[in-house]
Amino acid sequence: MTKRAPAVLLGGDQTALPVARSLGRAGVPVQALGQRSEPVRRSRHCAEFVDLGAGDGVQDRWLEWLLQNAAPGSVVLPCADEGLELVARNRAALLERGLVPIEADDARLLDMLDKQRTHELAVEHGIPVPRSIVLRDRTDLERAIEEVGFPCALKPLHAHEFRRHLPGKGFVAEDAGALAEYFRLTQDAGVEMLCSEMVRGPDRYHSSYHYFDEHGDELLVYTKQKLRQYPVTFGAGVYHIMDWSEEVAEFGRRFCRKLGLRGLLNIEYKRDSRDGELKLIECNHRFTASTALHLAAGLDVPLFVYNRLTGAPLPRVRPPYRENIGLWYPLDDFRAFRDYRRAGQMTTRAYARSLMRPQSFSIFDRRDPAPIVVVILPRIRSMFRRIGRRLGLGRKREDLAQVPEAKQPETERTPAGTRS
């Protein structure tokens, strides 16, 4: 096989793993920048993992590594919003180094990272969106209470900045008191938030994926659905299925063309049960957590993007593809099901029936088993700690630790003086 240029994956945690698997199987040397806990670090398809941590300053650390260590010709593929912003603000420096960043109109890329700007552009071009107000002071808070109503979602304008300070993707406020408390919390963290109405209807979201070239021609299109999420009403997807919807594809096509977007794009919407209309939720300008599902359906999107950037022949990624296959996160999906059942939104029979299809998984792959161990081990340790606390073992260890040194049993000590 002809030697291929390296691909450098920027962050992404679980999102980076199927990208590495796709490119590694195609003979592409994969380098990943992230933090030590990310499962891609253990993938047999990751030739080099560089632990540069996370949080404040991560973009600076990534950029320094790229400019000093990445081989000229390397393809730079963001798998997280931090990486997108890095490319958009430093494309000239990356090109000068001889690197090949993702294809995009950088001004529009930054617009898509800003939820307020995304909604403004959608409204300007006649794309339906939920009612939203940016919360900057108490006056905005009072406007939101009056105009948006409850329940409402409190979303960060820039998701990657929110995740530096707070877990999750935002909050759902059921009343004015909760909204005021969440607003105070995010103000203390220095994160700007968008108060948005909750689109009425079940937790079923539609997504379309596109790739547009510099002439506005569509090179790639497919659609999927997110059937369940956890936490319910405002969480991460835990059960997705591949499908094909011309309506959803046309909605995304219209959004991208009206805004003049280029490169790989994922547009997410939800159908409003009040008027039956699709409403724009967000636009991602990168690989998403569903990449493993796309691969299982026969759509090798990472290789498509890589080949597009390197000038190699493009793999086929248009319909027909394998529909009705699922992407399943078993534990969190079961938790979601229990909440849906309590709310009277799903029966046990309906849940079981929904699983009667071929399943794929974000992390588990029998041909690349090590990453799943990285994810499962902390959960197993946590489970045993909880069991230990329930059995009172934690209390016994605390009591033993208070025993004078000379009275501790010699058989339970190691030569280093710590408990074995």
C-alpha positions as CSV (number, residue, x, y, z in Angstrom):
1,M,0.0,0.0,0.0
2,T,1.2,3.5,-0.9
3,K,2.3,5.3,2.2
4,R,-0.5,7.6,3.4
5,A,-0.2,10.9,5.2
6,P,-0.9,10.8,9.0
7,A,-4.2,11.9,10.4
8,V,-4.2,13.9,13.6
9,L,-7.4,13.7,15.7
10,L,-8.1,16.6,18.0
11,G,-10.0,15.5,21.1
12,G,-13.4,13.9,20.9
13,D,-13.2,11.2,23.6
14,Q,-15.5,8.5,22.3
15,T,-16.1,10.3,19.1
16,A,-12.5,9.9,18.0
17,L,-12.5,6.1,18.4
18,P,-14.5,5.1,15.3
19,V,-12.6,7.7,13.3
20,A,-9.3,6.1,14.3
21,R,-10.7,2.7,13.5
22,S,-11.9,3.7,10.1
23,L,-8.6,5.4,9.1
24,G,-6.4,2.8,10.7
25,R,-8.1,0.0,8.8
26,A,-7.4,2.0,5.6
27,G,-3.7,2.1,6.4
28,V,-3.6,5.7,7.6
29,P,-1.2,6.3,10.6
30,V,-3.4,7.9,13.3
31,Q,-2.2,10.3,15.9
32,A,-4.6,11.4,18.6
33,L,-4.4,14.4,21.0
34,G,-6.5,14.2,24.1
35,Q,-6.4,13.3,27.8
36,R,-5.3,10.0,29.3
37,S,-8.8,8.7,30.1
38,E,-10.0,8.7,26.5
39,P,-10.6,5.2,25.0
40,V,-8.9,5.9,21.7
41,R,-5.6,5.8,23.5
42,R,-5.9,2.0,23.7
43,S,-7.1,1.4,20.2
44,R,-4.9,-0.8,18.0
45,H,-5.6,1.7,15.3
46,C,-4.1,4.6,17.1
47,A,-0.4,4.7,16.2
48,E,0.4,7.5,18.7
49,F,-1.5,9.1,21.5
50,V,-0.4,12.4,23.0
51,D,-1.8,13.2,26.5
52,L,-2.2,17.0,26.5
53,G,-4.9,17.1,29.1
54,A,-8.2,19.1,28.8
55,G,-9.8,22.3,30.1
56,D,-8.3,25.8,29.9
57,G,-5.5,26.2,27.5
58,V,-6.0,22.9,25.7
59,Q,-6.2,24.6,22.3
60,D,-2.9,26.3,22.9
61,R,-1.3,23.0,23.8
62,W,-2.7,21.3,20.7
63,L,-1.6,24.1,18.5
64,E,1.9,24.1,19.9
65,W,2.2,20.3,19.3
66,L,0.8,20.6,15.7
67,L,3.2,23.3,14.8
68,Q,6.2,21.6,16.4
69,N,5.6,17.9,16.0
70,A,3.1,17.1,13.3
71,A,4.7,15.9,10.0
72,P,4.1,18.1,7.0
73,G,1.1,16.8,5.0
74,S,-0.7,15.5,8.1
75,V,-4.5,15.8,7.9
76,V,-6.0,17.7,10.9
77,L,-9.4,16.3,11.9
78,P,-11.3,17.8,14.8
79,C,-13.5,15.4,16.8
80,A,-14.6,18.0,19.3
81,D,-15.6,21.7,19.3
82,E,-12.3,22.7,20.8
83,G,-10.6,21.4,17.7
84,L,-13.0,23.2,15.4
85,E,-12.3,26.5,17.0
86,L,-8.5,25.9,16.8
87,V,-8.7,25.3,13.1
88,A,-11.0,28.2,12.4
89,R,-8.7,30.6,14.2
90,N,-5.3,29.2,13.2
91,R,-5.8,27.9,9.6
92,A,-3.1,30.1,8.2
93,A,-0.5,28.9,10.7
94,L,-1.5,25.2,10.0
95,L,-1.2,25.7,6.3
96,E,2.2,27.4,6.7
97,R,3.4,24.4,8.6
98,G,2.3,22.2,5.6
99,L,-0.7,20.6,7.5
100,V,-4.1,19.9,5.9
101,P,-7.0,21.1,8.1
102,I,-10.6,20.2,7.5
103,E,-12.5,22.0,4.7
104,A,-14.7,24.9,5.9
105,D,-15.6,28.6,5.6
106,D,-14.0,29.6,8.9
107,A,-16.3,32.5,9.6
108,R,-19.3,30.3,9.2
109,L,-17.6,27.5,11.2
110,L,-17.4,29.9,14.1
111,D,-21.0,31.0,13.6
112,M,-22.1,27.3,14.0
113,L,-20.1,27.1,17.3
114,D,-22.2,30.0,18.6
115,K,-25.8,28.9,19.3
116,Q,-27.0,32.5,19.3
117,R,-25.4,33.3,15.9
118,T,-26.7,30.0,14.5
119,H,-30.3,30.8,15.5
120,E,-29.9,34.4,14.2
121,L,-28.8,33.2,10.8
122,A,-31.5,30.5,10.7
123,V,-34.2,33.1,11.4
124,E,-32.7,35.5,8.8
125,H,-33.0,32.8,6.1
126,G,-36.5,31.5,7.1
127,I,-35.4,28.3,8.9
128,P,-37.7,27.5,11.9
129,V,-36.1,27.6,15.3
130,P,-37.3,27.5,18.9
131,R,-37.9,30.8,20.7
132,S,-34.6,31.8,22.4
133,I,-33.1,34.7,24.4
134,V,-29.5,35.2,25.4
135,L,-29.2,35.7,29.2
136,R,-26.7,38.4,30.1
137,D,-28.5,40.2,33.0
138,R,-31.6,40.2,35.1
139,T,-33.6,42.0,32.4
140,D,-32.9,39.2,30.0
141,L,-33.9,36.7,32.7
142,E,-37.3,38.4,33.2
143,R,-37.8,38.5,29.4
144,A,-37.2,34.8,29.2
145,I,-39.6,34.0,32.0
146,E,-42.3,36.0,30.1
147,E,-41.6,35.1,26.5
148,V,-40.1,31.6,26.5
149,G,-42.1,30.0,29.3
150,F,-41.6,26.7,31.1
151,P,-40.2,24.2,30.9
152,C,-37.2,25.7,29.1
153,A,-33.7,24.7,28.2
154,L,-30.7,26.7,29.3
155,K,-27.9,26.0,26.8
156,P,-24.4,27.4,26.6
157,L,-23.7,29.6,23.6
158,H,-20.4,27.7,23.2
159,A,-20.7,24.1,24.4
160,H,-16.9,23.5,24.7
161,E,-16.5,26.5,27.0
162,F,-19.4,25.3,29.2
163,R,-17.7,21.8,29.5
164,R,-14.6,23.4,30.9
165,H,-16.5,24.4,34.0
166,L,-19.7,22.3,34.3
167,P,-20.8,18.8,33.5
168,G,-23.4,17.9,30.9
169,K,-24.8,20.0,28.1
170,G,-27.0,22.5,30.0
171,F,-30.1,22.5,32.2
172,V,-33.9,22.2,32.0
173,A,-35.8,24.7,34.2
174,E,-39.3,23.8,35.2
175,D,-40.0,27.2,36.9
176,A,-38.7,30.7,37.4
177,G,-36.8,29.8,40.6
178,A,-34.9,27.0,38.9
179,L,-34.1,29.2,35.9
180,A,-32.8,32.0,38.2
181,E,-30.6,29.5,40.1
182,Y,-29.1,28.0,36.9
183,F,-28.5,31.5,35.6
184,R,-26.6,32.4,38.8
185,L,-24.6,29.2,38.6
186,T,-23.5,29.8,35.0
187,Q,-22.8,33.5,35.6
188,D,-20.4,32.4,38.5
189,A,-18.7,30.1,36.0
190,G,-18.4,32.9,33.4
191,V,-20.4,31.0,30.7
192,E,-22.9,32.8,28.5
193,M,-26.2,30.9,28.1
194,L,-29.2,30.8,25.8
195,C,-32.6,30.3,27.2
196,S,-34.6,28.3,24.6
197,E,-38.2,26.9,24.6
198,M,-38.5,23.1,24.7
199,V,-39.8,21.9,21.4
200,R,-43.0,19.9,22.2
201,G,-43.2,16.2,21.4
202,P,-41.4,13.0,22.3
203,D,-37.6,12.7,22.6
204,R,-37.1,11.9,18.9
205,Y,-34.6,14.0,17.0
206,H,-33.7,13.9,13.3
207,S,-30.3,14.5,11.9
208,S,-29.0,15.0,8.4
209,Y,-25.3,14.8,7.4
210,H,-23.9,16.5,4.3
211,Y,-20.6,17.4,2.7
212,F,-20.6,20.5,0.4
213,D,-17.6,21.5,-1.7
214,E,-16.4,25.0,-2.6
215,H,-18.9,25.2,-5.5
216,G,-21.9,24.3,-3.3
217,D,-22.2,20.8,-4.7
218,E,-23.4,18.2,-2.3
219,L,-20.9,15.3,-2.2
220,L,-22.5,13.3,0.7
221,V,-25.9,13.0,2.3
222,Y,-27.6,10.6,4.7
223,T,-30.0,10.8,7.7
224,K,-30.6,9.1,11.0
225,Q,-32.8,9.4,14.1
226,K,-32.1,9.7,17.8
227,L,-34.9,7.8,19.6
228,R,-33.9,8.1,23.2
229,Q,-31.6,10.2,25.3
230,Y,-30.4,10.3,28.9
231,P,-31.1,12.3,31.0
232,V,-34.5,12.3,29.3
233,T,-35.8,15.6,27.7
234,F,-32.3,17.1,27.7
235,G,-29.4,14.7,27.5
236,A,-27.0,12.8,25.2
237,G,-28.4,10.3,22.7
238,V,-28.4,6.7,24.0
239,Y,-30.3,5.0,21.2
240,H,-30.0,6.0,17.5
241,I,-31.1,4.3,14.3
242,M,-30.2,4.8,10.7
243,D,-33.0,5.7,8.3
244,W,-33.6,7.7,5.2
245,S,-35.9,10.7,5.1
246,E,-36.0,12.9,2.1
247,E,-37.8,15.6,4.1
248,V,-35.0,15.7,6.7
249,A,-32.3,15.7,4.0
250,E,-33.9,18.5,2.2
251,F,-34.3,20.6,5.4
252,G,-30.5,20.2,6.0
253,R,-29.7,20.9,2.4
254,R,-31.7,24.1,2.4
255,F,-30.0,25.2,5.7
256,C,-26.5,24.6,4.4
257,R,-27.0,26.2,1.1
258,K,-28.7,29.3,2.4
259,L,-25.9,29.9,4.9
260,G,-23.1,29.0,2.4
261,L,-21.6,26.2,4.5
262,R,-18.8,23.9,3.3
263,G,-17.3,20.7,4.4
264,L,-18.7,18.0,6.7
265,L,-21.9,19.1,8.5
266,N,-24.5,17.6,10.8
267,I,-27.8,19.4,11.3
268,E,-30.1,18.3,14.1
269,Y,-33.8,19.1,14.4
270,K,-36.9,18.1,16.3
271,R,-40.5,17.9,15.0
272,D,-42.8,20.2,17.0
273,S,-46.0,18.3,17.9
274,R,-47.9,21.6,17.9
275,D,-47.6,22.3,14.2
276,G,-45.7,19.3,12.8
277,E,-42.8,21.5,11.7
278,L,-39.1,20.5,12.0
279,K,-37.3,23.0,14.2
280,L,-33.5,23.5,14.0
281,I,-31.7,22.5,17.2
282,E,-28.0,22.8,16.3
283,C,-25.4,22.4,13.6
284,N,-22.1,20.4,14.2
285,H,-19.3,21.0,11.7
286,R,-17.4,17.7,12.6
287,F,-17.6,14.0,13.2
288,T,-20.2,13.2,15.9
289,A,-20.8,10.5,18.5
290,S,-22.8,8.6,15.8
291,T,-19.8,7.9,13.6
292,A,-19.8,4.2,14.7
293,L,-23.4,3.9,13.5
294,H,-22.6,5.4,10.1
295,L,-19.7,2.9,9.7
296,A,-22.0,0.0,10.7
297,A,-24.4,1.1,8.0
298,G,-21.7,1.0,5.4
299,L,-20.9,4.7,5.3
300,D,-17.2,5.2,5.8
301,V,-17.4,9.0,6.5
302,P,-13.9,9.4,8.1
303,L,-12.2,7.9,5.1
304,F,-14.4,10.0,2.8
305,V,-13.2,13.2,4.6
306,Y,-9.6,12.1,4.6
307,N,-9.6,11.1,0.9
308,R,-11.3,14.4,0.0
309,L,-8.6,16.4,1.8
310,T,-5.7,14.3,0.3
311,G,-7.1,14.0,-3.2
312,A,-7.6,10.3,-3.1
313,P,-10.7,8.6,-4.7
314,L,-13.8,9.0,-2.6
315,P,-15.6,6.0,-1.2
316,R,-19.3,5.8,-1.9
317,V,-21.4,7.3,0.9
318,R,-24.8,7.9,-0.6
319,P,-28.1,6.0,-0.2
320,P,-28.9,3.1,-0.4
321,Y,-27.1,2.2,2.9
322,R,-27.9,-0.2,5.7
323,E,-31.1,1.2,7.3
324,N,-32.7,0.2,10.6
325,I,-29.4,-0.6,12.4
326,G,-29.1,0.7,15.9
327,L,-26.4,2.5,17.9
328,W,-27.0,1.3,21.5
329,Y,-25.6,2.5,24.8
330,P,-27.2,-0.3,26.9
331,L,-26.8,0.9,30.5
332,D,-27.8,4.6,29.9
333,D,-30.6,3.5,27.5
334,F,-32.0,1.3,30.2
335,R,-31.9,4.2,32.7
336,A,-33.7,6.3,30.1
337,F,-36.3,3.6,29.6
338,R,-37.1,3.5,33.3
339,D,-37.7,7.3,33.3
340,Y,-39.8,7.1,30.1
341,R,-41.8,4.3,31.7
342,R,-42.4,6.3,35.0
343,A,-43.6,9.2,32.9
344,G,-46.0,6.9,31.0
345,Q,-44.3,7.5,27.7
346,M,-43.1,3.9,27.1
347,T,-44.1,0.4,28.0
348,T,-41.7,-2.5,28.6
349,R,-43.1,-4.2,25.6
350,A,-42.5,-1.2,23.4
351,Y,-38.9,-0.9,24.7
352,A,-38.1,-4.5,24.0
353,R,-39.6,-4.3,20.5
354,S,-37.5,-1.2,19.7
355,L,-34.4,-3.3,20.4
356,M,-35.3,-6.0,17.9
357,R,-32.8,-4.9,15.2
358,P,-29.1,-5.3,14.5
359,Q,-27.1,-3.2,17.0
360,S,-23.8,-1.4,16.9
361,F,-21.8,0.1,19.7
362,S,-19.8,3.3,20.1
363,I,-16.8,1.7,21.9
364,F,-17.1,-2.1,21.8
365,D,-15.5,-3.8,18.8
366,R,-14.4,-7.4,19.0
367,R,-11.6,-6.7,16.5
368,D,-10.4,-3.8,18.8
369,P,-11.3,-4.8,22.4
370,A,-8.9,-2.8,24.5
371,P,-10.9,0.6,24.5
372,I,-13.9,-0.9,26.1
373,V,-11.8,-2.0,29.1
374,V,-10.7,1.7,29.6
375,V,-14.4,2.6,29.9
376,I,-15.7,-0.3,31.9
377,L,-13.0,-0.6,34.6
378,P,-13.8,2.7,36.3
379,R,-17.5,1.7,36.4
380,I,-16.6,-1.6,37.9
381,R,-14.4,0.0,40.6
382,S,-17.3,2.5,41.3
383,M,-19.8,-0.4,41.6
384,F,-17.6,-2.3,44.1
385,R,-17.0,0.9,46.1
386,R,-20.8,1.4,46.4
387,I,-21.2,-2.3,47.4
388,G,-18.5,-1.8,50.0
389,R,-20.2,1.2,51.5
390,R,-23.5,-0.6,51.7
391,L,-21.8,-3.5,53.5
392,G,-20.0,-1.2,55.9
393,L,-16.5,-2.1,54.5
394,G,-15.6,1.6,54.2
395,R,-16.3,2.1,57.9
396,K,-14.1,-0.9,58.8
397,R,-11.2,0.4,56.8
398,E,-11.5,3.8,58.5
399,D,-11.6,2.2,61.9
400,L,-8.5,0.1,61.1
401,A,-6.7,3.2,59.9
402,Q,-7.1,4.6,63.4
403,V,-5.4,1.7,65.1
404,P,-1.9,2.6,66.4
405,E,0.8,1.6,64.1
406,A,2.4,-1.0,66.4
407,K,-0.9,-2.8,66.9
408,Q,-1.7,-3.4,63.2
409,P,-1.4,-7.1,62.2
410,E,2.0,-7.8,60.7
411,T,0.5,-10.2,58.1
412,E,-1.5,-7.5,56.5
413,R,1.5,-5.2,55.8
414,T,3.8,-5.0,52.8
415,P,7.5,-4.3,53.1
416,A,6.8,-0.7,52.1
417,G,4.5,-0.2,55.0
418,T,1.2,0.1,53.1
419,R,-1.8,-2.2,53.3
420,S,-1.7,-5.0,50.7
